[in-house]
Amino acid sequence: MSDKGKIYLIPTVLAPDTQAEVLPQHTIHKLADITHFFVENVRTARRFISSLKLGIDISQLTFYLIDKHTATDEIKKNTQVLLQGKDVGIISEAGCPGIADPGAKVVSFGHQLGVNVVPLVGPSSIFLALMASGMNGQSFAFKGYLPIAKDQRSKAIKQLEKASASQQQTQIFMETPFRNNQLMKDLVQHCRKNTLLCVAANITAPEAFIATKTIGQWKGGLPDLHKQPTIFVLHSY
């Protein structure tokens, strides 16, 4: 195994210019040793690496695109670089690779190849929102994106609320930022007034907004979440 490369899961910032506050020095400096990266977006990955000011020549790095459209065969082919002794890094668009992120596919192939997988420390908006919500952290589920269609969305919201109440399980989900306000309205419309909802927007940024209220309390005034990266955390009793 010693002559095989390793996979490093490299967290990125959630908010611009916060690397000094949210990334340990070990995580930052590990990038200086890696020349092959699997990334969700090449342009933002280059920008992120440049922002760390490690003296790296970005033009000498190799980037493999890994997103929801990347073919499995292509991922499998590109991971063969690990067998050549090359370490690879996985960089998500925001937060931790492998959590609500296609980087998990690279890790899966890495395990099949028998290489070491090394998760590095950094921020996850999902877990930070749960931590800040005051809700049950012993039992929780991340549901990703809810359906866009109105009837399907209302059904999904009611199912989340029912599952939370019956299992005493915190439900975590998100939305494309430009649809946040509509989701907020739908939650207030379809959830019971005593259901708790945490809204965690712009986590780690100076303008972060995190608040937990009952649906009844949210009805008194909804925050403007338009184009603000937001995690929603729900718990019903």
N, C-alpha and C positions, 0 to 999 in steps of 0.2 A: 504493500500500500504506500510505502514511503516515496516511491518514484512517480506516484500519481499526483495530479494537482488537487487542490482543495477548492471547495465552493464557499465563498464568503457572502453572507446575507447582509447587505449594507443599508441601514436605514438612512433616509434623507430627511430634510427639514419639512415641516408642515406649513411654515410661514417663511417668507423671504427674509434673508439676513439674520437668521436665528441660530446658525450652526454653532456659534460659540456657547450658546445657552443650552442647547438640547443634545449635542453630540459629544461624547467623551473623546479625549485626545487619541486614545487607542484606536477608536473607530475611524477617525479622520486620517491618522497616519497610516493605517493599514492600506488605504487606497493607493499610496505611493508605491506599493510593492506589486500591484496588480496591473496587467496590461490588457486583459480580455474581460469584457463586460457584457452581460445580458441585461438589456434595459427596455423599459416600456416605451420610452420616447428618447431617441438619440439626442435631439437638440437640448432638451432640458437636462439630460444626464451630463452632457458636455458642460453646460452652464454650471451645474452643481459642482462638478469636479474642479472647474476653474475657480469657483468661489472659495474653495478651500485653500487656495494659494500654496500648493505643495511643490511648485516648480516643475510640474509635469508637462511634457510636450503632448498636448491632446492629439495632435496629428499622428502620433506614434501608437495610439491606442486602437484596439479592435473592438467594435461594438456589434453585437448581435441583437436584432430586434426581437422582443418577446412580448406579444400582445394577444388579444383574443382572436386575432386573425392568423397568427403564425401557425403553420402546419406542424403537426407532431413530428413528421419525418425530418423537417428542417431543424427542429429543436434537438432531436436525437443526433443528427449529423454534427451539429455545432458543439455539442457536449463532448464529442470525441477528443477535443483539444485537451481535456482533462487527462486523457491517457498519454498525452505527450509531456506530462509533467507541468502543464501550465495551470496556475491558479486562476480562477474566474470569480468575478464579483457580480452580484445581482443587485440592480438598483431599481426600485419602484418609482412611480411618479411622485408619491408622497407617503412618508411613513415607512412601515416595515415590509420588506419583500416577503411574499408567501402568505400574507394576511390580506384577504380580499384583493389578491394580486396574482397575475399569471406566472410570476416567478416560481410558484410551487411546482410547475411542470419541469423546470430545469432541475430543481432539487430532487424530484422523483427519479429522473434519469440518472442523477448523480449517485443516488443510493443503489440503483441497478448496476452502476459501474464500480461500486465498492469504494467510493472516495469519501473523504471526511467532509462533513458539512458543518460550517462554523457560523452560528448566528451572532451578529454583533449588536451591541446595545444602541438604542435610539428610540425616538418617539413613535408611538402608534396612536392615531387619533381615536381609534375604536376603544382601546383600553384606557386612554386618558379620559375620554368622555364617561366611561363606566366608573372610573375612580372618582370623578368629580360629581357624579349624579346623586350619590347617597343611596343608591338602590342596591338590590341584592347582587353581590359579587361572588356568591357561592354557586349560583346557578344562573346562567345567562346564555343567550343565543344571538349570533349575528346573522341577520337576514338579508344583508346586502341592499339592493334596490327594490322598492315595491313596484307593482305594475303601474303602467302609465294610464291605461284605460280606466275611466271613472268608476264603472261598476266593479271591475276587477280590483281596483285599489280599495274601494270601500269594503269589499269582502275581505281583502287581505288584512286591513286594519282591524276589523272585528275579530278575525282569526288570531291575530297577534295578541289582542287584548284578552281573548278567551284563554289562550295558551298561557299567558302570563298569570292570570288569576287561578287557573286550575293547577298549574305546576309551580306556582310561586317563583316564576322564572323571569328575569329581566330580558326584555327584547330590545335589540340594538339594530338600527337600520340607517340608511342614508338616501340622498336624492341628488340628482344633477343640480348644481347650484342655482341655475336659472329657474328651476321648478320648486325651490324650497318653500316659497311663500304659499304656493298652491297646496303643497303637502301639509303645511301647517294648518291651513284652513280646513283641509279634509280631516285631519286628526281631531281638531276641535269639534267638527260637525259630527263625526261618527263614534267618538269615544265617550264613555261615561264620565260624568263630571268629577268623580272622585279618583279617576285614574291619574297616576303621576306621569308627567312628561318632562324629561330634561332636554333642553336645547343647548348644544355645545358648538358654538361657531368660532371660526378663526382660532382654534386651539393653539397655544404657545405664542400667538402674536400679541403685540401690545394692546390691540383693540379686541382681544378675546372676549366673548360673551358666553357665559355658562350660567344657566338658571334652571332649577327644578321647581315646578308648580303643578297643582292639579289642573285638569282640563277646565274645570270651572273657573279657576283663577286666570288661566290663559285667555279665557273669553273676555276678560276685562281689558285686554290689550295685547295684540300680537306683535312680535318683533319683526323688523324688516330684515329678512335673510336672503334677499335677492343677490345672487352671485357670490354668496358667502359660503365657503366650505363648512358644512355643518354635519354633525352626527346627532341623531335623535335616539333617546333612550326612554323606554316606556315600561311602566310596571303597574299592573292592575291587581286589585284585591277582591 
